Amino acid sequence: MRFAMNSLLLVSSSSSGAGRRPARLVVAALAACLVAGCSVRRPYQTPAPPTVAAWTSSAGVESSVDTGAITRWWERFGDPQLSAYVERAVTGSPDIRTALSRLREARASVASSRSVLTPSVDASGSARFSGSDNVNQSYSLGLDASWEIDVFGGNQLAVDAATATAEARTFDLQDALVSLASEVAIDYIDVRSLQRRLAIASQNLSLQEETLSLTRFRVEAGLATEVDVQQALSNTESTRAQIVSLESQLARARHALAVLIGEPPAALDAELEATAEIPVAPIDVAVGVPAETIRRRPDVRSAERQYAAQFAQVDVARADLYPSFRLAGSIGLESLSIAKLLLPGAAFWSAAPSVNTRVFNRTQLRQNLVIQTERQEQAAQTYETRVLNALRDVEDALTSLTHETVRRDHLTAAAAAAEQSADLSLQLYTAGLRDFRDVLDAQRSLLSLQDSLVSSRATVSSELVRLYKALGGGLGAADFVPAEASGS
């Protein structure tokens, strides 16, 4: 329905038929629009992104659909300190507070946008005095009301867009919670891994120092050469240098973990001073089917809600091409004497229905519709990209977890063999049956394999954490202080 008019103001403040006829025409036009259903709203459809029927790298993990199995997944590691750090991060992280603030802002925007759907009423009162010899005075009290009738649904569509944006912010908060929990767990695993690597390096240093002392004794006894001493010394100093590097890495890992939970970098040094085992959880994650993962991932759901918001904005831009209808009116009391202000004769009223349409900037309105349509297309592409990235994250995590588990098992066997080899080489060297170089090689191999084994164990746990994150596991926005988030 189009109107070839620029602006029409109809005022009815008398009881004459001529005054009522234009108002009746406007009311009739409004009624015709409402009956005919003039809303420009389109039926919403979620974009259909590409997906797959099943995971290709799910060996060793469950495929059942169980959303509850990945909620608060960090508790499956059986490490109370890890669980405590996740809980502290949830309440202390600046990133979570920022996401929460954005959610409150979005919900306040929804409440603000709804105000245009109801009439606005203003109250006023005045007293006026004027004159020279005689003072003239007048008094008035009144209520002014106006209401834009949402014939084409533009105002409601703006509310829909704001609501979808608020829902997207809810999923953004949930995504921040999911990411934070995984980052805390990975940094905590790094701390424990570096502690174990330091312990192994220190144990090997003690062994190498004993070997160095033994070699010096054998040189004094004429059973070895100074070359053997220098080689043993080189081995020892290399391990000492590795310990210094590991200590630096450990300090940085502690600092990263402290900042994640919203505390100064050195705040956790005392808490994490004692060495502890790398947290390990059973690898029986219910990965579910790809479609379920897509529906569960908060970043994907946020992208879909952002698309819905932009979908509504396109309809808002289309509604701007049509006229707007407004009803305005006033009622009040007016008198030259304050004593007569409340008498029946002091009452007055006025009504002013109006229709307005923009004529000379139609090109701008149409171009805005093009802009909003292109933004909708961009939002659809963003949603598709999020879906593809979600599928890739799960596949990558499954692949890495599967292969790293196999690698860890091989390293376990290799480290056990290297330990036996180092012991035998030292015994044979002491008995004069092996060259000293074999002892050094065996000790170097032992240290390297033990270090790699600890790193692999940590990697298995970290890849399991990444799998939980890829599946969207962790706290939901509703689990995180919902009363604070919902205030508007």
C-alpha positions in Angstrom: 0.0 0.0 0.0 1.6 3.3 -1.1 0.5 6.9 -0.3 1.3 9.8 -2.7 1.4 12.4 0.0 4.1 14.3 1.9 2.5 15.2 5.2 -1.1 15.5 6.3 -2.1 16.9 9.7 -5.7 16.6 10.7 -6.9 18.4 13.8 -10.3 18.0 15.4 -11.0 20.3 18.2 -14.6 21.2 17.6 -17.9 19.2 17.3 -18.6 20.2 13.7 -19.0 17.6 10.9 -16.4 19.3 8.8 -13.9 18.9 11.5 -14.7 15.2 12.0 -14.6 14.2 8.3 -10.8 14.2 7.8 -10.3 12.4 11.0 -12.8 9.7 9.9 -10.9 9.3 6.7 -7.6 8.7 8.5 -9.3 6.2 10.9 -10.8 4.5 7.9 -7.4 4.3 6.2 -5.9 2.8 9.3 -8.7 0.3 9.7 -8.2 -0.8 6.1 -4.5 -1.3 6.6 -5.0 -3.3 9.8 -7.6 -5.5 8.2 -5.5 -6.0 5.1 -2.4 -6.9 7.1 0.0 -4.2 6.0 3.0 -5.5 7.9 6.2 -6.0 5.9 7.5 -8.8 8.1 8.9 -11.8 6.2 8.7 -15.3 7.7 12.1 -16.0 9.3 14.2 -19.0 8.2 17.5 -20.0 9.7 20.2 -20.3 7.0 21.0 -23.9 6.1 24.8 -24.3 6.5 26.8 -27.2 5.2 27.2 -30.1 7.6 28.2 -33.7 7.7 26.5 -36.9 8.9 29.1 -38.2 11.2 32.6 -37.4 12.5 35.5 -39.0 10.6 37.9 -39.1 13.6 35.8 -40.3 16.5 37.8 -43.4 17.3 38.1 -43.9 21.1 35.3 -41.6 22.1 31.6 -42.1 22.5 29.1 -40.9 19.9 26.0 -40.7 22.0 24.1 -37.4 22.3 24.4 -36.4 25.9 24.6 -32.7 26.5 24.9 -33.2 30.3 28.0 -35.3 29.9 30.1 -32.3 28.8 28.7 -29.8 31.4 31.3 -28.8 34.0 33.7 -31.2 32.3 36.7 -30.0 34.3 35.4 -31.9 37.3 36.1 -35.1 35.5 39.8 -34.5 35.9 39.4 -35.1 39.6 41.7 -32.1 40.5 40.1 -29.9 43.1 42.6 -27.1 42.5 41.7 -27.0 38.8 38.0 -26.8 39.6 38.6 -24.1 42.1 40.6 -22.0 39.5 37.8 -22.4 37.0 35.2 -21.1 39.5 37.5 -18.2 40.5 38.0 -17.3 36.9 34.2 -17.2 36.2 33.7 -14.5 38.9 37.1 -12.7 38.5 37.8 -12.6 34.8 37.5 -9.1 33.2 36.4 -10.7 29.9 33.4 -12.2 31.6 32.5 -9.0 33.3 32.7 -7.3 29.9 30.5 -9.9 28.2 28.0 -9.5 31.1 28.0 -5.8 30.7 27.2 -6.1 27.0 24.4 -8.4 27.8 22.8 -6.0 30.3 23.3 -3.2 27.7 21.5 -5.3 25.0 18.6 -6.1 27.3 18.2 -2.5 28.2 18.1 -1.7 24.5 15.2 -4.2 24.2 13.3 -2.5 27.0 13.9 0.9 25.4 12.8 -0.2 21.9 9.5 -1.5 23.3 8.6 2.0 24.5 7.7 3.1 21.0 4.9 0.5 20.9 2.9 2.2 23.6 1.6 5.8 23.8 3.7 8.4 25.4 2.1 10.8 27.9 3.5 14.0 29.2 2.1 16.1 32.1 2.4 19.9 32.2 1.4 22.7 34.4 1.9 26.5 34.2 1.2 29.8 35.7 1.7 33.0 33.7 1.6 36.6 34.9 1.9 39.7 32.7 0.8 43.4 32.5 1.8 46.9 33.6 -0.9 48.7 35.7 -3.1 45.6 35.9 -1.6 42.1 36.2 -3.0 39.5 33.9 -2.7 35.9 35.0 -3.6 32.5 33.7 -3.2 28.9 34.9 -3.3 25.6 33.1 -2.9 21.9 33.8 -2.7 19.3 31.0 -1.8 15.9 29.6 -0.3 15.5 26.2 -0.3 12.1 24.5 1.0 10.7 21.3 1.1 7.3 19.7 2.7 6.1 16.5 0.4 3.4 15.1 2.7 0.5 13.9 0.6 -0.2 10.8 3.5 -1.7 8.8 5.2 -3.3 11.8 8.4 -1.3 11.6 8.5 -0.6 15.3 7.8 -4.2 16.3 10.5 -5.3 13.8 13.0 -3.0 15.6 12.1 -4.6 18.8 12.6 -8.0 17.2 16.0 -7.0 16.1 17.0 -5.7 19.5 15.7 -8.9 21.1 17.7 -11.1 18.7 20.8 -9.0 19.5 20.2 -9.5 23.2 19.9 -13.2 22.7 23.2 -13.1 20.7 24.8 -11.4 23.7 23.6 -14.2 25.9 25.3 -16.7 23.7 28.4 -14.5 23.6 28.5 -14.6 27.4 28.2 -18.4 27.2 31.0 -18.6 24.6 33.2 -16.5 26.8 32.6 -18.9 29.7 33.3 -21.9 27.5 36.6 -20.4 26.3 37.6 -19.2 29.7 37.2 -22.6 31.3 39.2 -24.3 28.6 42.0 -21.7 28.8 42.2 -22.0 32.5 42.4 -25.8 32.3 45.1 -25.7 29.5 47.2 -23.2 31.5 46.9 -25.2 34.6 47.9 -28.4 32.7 50.9 -26.4 31.4 51.9 -25.5 34.9 51.7 -29.1 36.1 53.5 -30.3 33.0 56.4 -27.9 33.5 56.7 -28.8 37.1 57.0 -32.5 36.2 59.5 -31.7 33.5 61.5 -29.7 36.0 61.4 -32.6 38.4 62.6 -35.1 35.7 65.4 -32.7 34.7 66.5 -32.3 38.3 66.5 -36.1 38.8 68.6 -36.5 35.6 70.9 -33.8 36.7 71.6 -35.6 40.0 72.3 -38.8 37.9 74.6 -36.8 35.6 76.4 -35.2 38.5 77.0 -38.7 40.0 78.3 -39.8 36.6 80.6 -36.8 36.5 82.0 -37.5 40.0 82.5 -41.2 39.0 84.4 -40.1 35.9 86.7 -37.8 37.8 87.4 -40.6 40.2 88.2 -43.0 37.4 90.5 -40.4 35.8 92.4 -40.1 39.1 92.7 -43.9 39.1 93.9 -43.9 35.6 90.8 -45.7 34.3 89.5 -42.8 32.2 90.7 -39.8 30.3 90.0 -36.1 30.7 87.9 -36.3 27.6 85.4 -38.4 29.5 85.3 -35.7 32.2 84.6 -32.9 29.8 81.9 -34.9 28.0 80.2 -35.6 31.3 80.5 -32.0 32.3 79.0 -30.9 29.0 76.0 -33.3 29.6 75.6 -31.8 33.1 75.7 -28.2 32.1 73.3 -28.8 29.2 70.7 -30.2 31.7 71.3 -27.2 34.0 70.6 -24.8 31.1 67.4 -26.8 30.4 66.3 -26.4 34.0 66.7 -22.6 33.8 64.6 -22.5 30.6 61.9 -24.7 32.2 61.8 -22.4 35.3 61.2 -19.4 33.1 58.5 -21.2 31.2 56.9 -22.3 34.5 56.8 -18.7 35.8 55.2 -17.5 32.6 52.6 -20.2 32.8 51.7 -19.3 36.4 51.4 -15.7 35.4 49.1 -16.5 32.5 46.9 -18.5 34.8 46.7 -15.8 37.4 45.7 -13.1 34.8 43.0 -15.4 33.4 41.3 -15.6 36.8 41.6 -11.8 37.2 44.5 -11.6 39.6 48.0 -10.1 39.4 50.6 -12.2 37.6 52.5 -13.4 40.7 49.4 -14.0 42.8 49.4 -17.8 42.4 53.1 -18.4 42.9 52.7 -19.6 46.5 49.6 -21.7 45.7 51.4 -23.4 42.8 54.8 -23.9 44.4 54.3 -27.5 45.3 54.7 -30.0 42.4 51.5 -32.0 41.5 50.6 -34.5 38.9 49.2 -33.6 35.5 45.4 -33.8 35.7 44.0 -36.7 33.6 40.4 -37.5 32.7 38.9 -40.5 31.0 38.6 -40.2 27.3 35.0 -41.2 26.9 33.5 -37.9 25.7 30.0 -38.0 24.3 30.7 -36.2 21.0 27.2 -36.6 19.7 26.4 -36.0 16.0 27.6 -32.9 14.1 24.1 -31.4 13.9 23.8 -31.6 17.7 27.2 -30.0 18.2 26.2 -27.1 15.9 23.1 -26.5 17.9 25.1 -26.6 21.1 28.0 -24.3 20.3 27.3 -20.9 21.7 29.4 -19.0 19.1 27.3 -20.6 16.3 24.1 -19.8 18.1 25.3 -16.2 18.6 26.0 -15.9 14.9 22.5 -17.2 14.1 20.9 -14.7 16.4 22.9 -11.9 14.8 21.7 -13.0 11.5 18.1 -12.9 12.8 18.7 -9.4 14.1 19.9 -8.3 10.7 17.0 -10.1 9.0 14.6 -7.9 11.1 16.6 -4.8 10.2 16.0 -5.4 6.5 12.2 -5.4 7.2 12.6 -2.2 9.3 14.3 -0.6 6.3 11.4 -1.8 4.1 8.9 -0.4 6.5 10.6 3.0 6.3 9.4 3.2 2.6 5.8 3.4 3.8 3.9 6.2 5.6 3.8 6.6 9.4 0.6 7.2 11.3 0.5 9.1 14.5 -2.3 10.1 16.9 -1.7 13.0 19.2 -4.0 14.8 21.6 -4.2 16.9 24.7 -6.7 17.3 27.5 -6.4 19.8 30.3 -7.7 22.7 32.4 -7.1 26.4 31.7 -8.4 29.4 33.5 -7.6 33.0 34.2 -8.2 32.4 37.9 -6.7 29.6 39.9 -9.9 29.4 41.9 -11.8 28.5 38.7 -9.2 26.1 37.4 -11.0 23.0 38.6 -14.5 24.1 37.4 -16.1 22.2 34.4 -15.9 25.3 32.1 -12.1 25.3 32.4 -11.7 21.9 30.5 -10.3 21.8 27.0 -9.2 19.0 24.6 -7.6 18.6 21.2 -6.9 15.7 18.8 -4.4 15.6 15.9 -4.1 12.5 13.9 -1.4 12.7 11.2 0.1 10.8 8.3 3.6 11.3 7.2 5.7 9.9 4.3 9.1 11.0 3.0 9.0 11.9 -0.6 12.2 13.7 -1.5 14.6 11.2 0.0 13.2 8.0 -1.4 16.6 7.1 -3.0 18.3 7.3 0.4 15.6 5.0 1.9 16.0 2.5 -1.0 19.7 2.5 -0.7 19.4 1.9 3.0 17.3 -1.2 2.2 20.1 -2.3 -0.1 22.6 -1.7 2.7 20.6 -3.7 5.2 20.1 -6.5 2.7 23.8 -6.8 2.0 24.5 -6.8 5.8 22.0 -9.7 6.0 24.0 -11.6 3.4 27.2 -10.9 5.3 25.6 -12.2 8.5 24.6 -15.3 6.7 28.1 -15.9 5.5 29.4 -15.3 9.0 27.0 -17.9 10.3 28.2 -20.4 7.7 31.8 -19.7 8.6 31.1 -20.3 12.3 29.5 -23.6 11.4 32.4 -24.7 9.3 34.9 -23.7 12.0 32.9 -25.6 14.6 33.0 -28.7 12.5 36.8 -28.2 11.9 37.5 -27.6 15.6 35.8 -30.9 16.6 37.5 -32.9 13.8 40.9 -31.4 14.7 40.5 -32.1 18.4 39.4 -35.7 17.7 42.3 -36.2 15.4 44.9 -34.7 17.7 43.5 -36.5 20.7 43.5 -39.9 18.9 47.1 -39.6 17.6 48.6 -38.1 20.7 47.2 -40.9 22.8 48.9 -43.4 20.5 52.1 -41.3 20.7 52.0 -41.2 24.5 51.7 -45.0 24.6 54.8 -45.4 22.4 56.8 -42.9 24.4 55.9 -44.7 27.6 57.4 -47.9 26.3 60.4 -46.0 24.9 61.1 -44.2 28.2 61.0 -47.5 30.1 63.5 -49.0 27.7 65.7 -45.9 27.9 65.8 -46.1 31.7 67.0 -49.7 31.6 69.5 -48.8 28.9 71.0 -46.0 31.0 71.3 -48.2 34.1 73.0 -51.0 32.1 75.3 -48.7 30.2 76.6 -47.2 33.5 77.1 -50.6 35.1 79.0 -51.9 32.0 81.1 -48.7 31.9 82.0 -49.1 35.6 83.0 -52.6 34.8 85.1 -51.4 31.9 83.0 -53.2 29.4 81.5 -50.2 27.5 82.7 -46.9 26.2 81.9 -43.8 28.2 80.2 -42.3 25.2 77.5 -45.0 25.4 76.7 -43.9 29.0 76.3 -40.2 27.9 74.2 -41.1 24.9 72.0 -43.3 27.1 71.5 -40.6 29.7 70.8 -38.0 27.1 68.2 -40.3 25.4 66.6 -41.0 28.8 66.2 -37.3 29.6 64.8 -36.5 26.2 62.3 -39.4 26.2 61.1 -38.7 29.8 60.7 -35.1 28.9 58.8 -35.9 25.7 56.6 -38.4 27.7 55.5 -35.8 30.2 54.8 -33.3 27.4 52.8 -35.9 25.6 50.7 -36.7 28.7 50.0 -33.0 29.1 49.1 -32.7 25.4 46.6 -35.6 25.7 44.9 -33.7 28.6 45.0 -30.4 26.7 43.6 -32.0 23.5 40.8 -33.4 25.6 40.1 -29.9 27.0 40.1 -28.6 23.4 37.6 -31.3 22.4 35.3 -30.3 25.2 35.6 -26.7 24.1 34.9 -27.6 20.5 31.8 -29.4 21.5 30.5 -26.3 23.4 31.0 -27.9 26.8 31.2 -25.9 30.0 29.0 -23.4 31.8 25.9 -22.0 30.1 24.9 -18.4 30.5 21.9 -19.5 32.6 24.3 -21.3 35.0 26.3 -18.0 35.6 24.5 -15.6 38.0 21.4 -15.3 35.9 19.8 -12.8 38.2 22.6 -10.3 37.6 22.6 -10.9 33.8 18.8 -10.5 33.5 18.5 -7.1 35.1 17.4 -4.5 32.7 
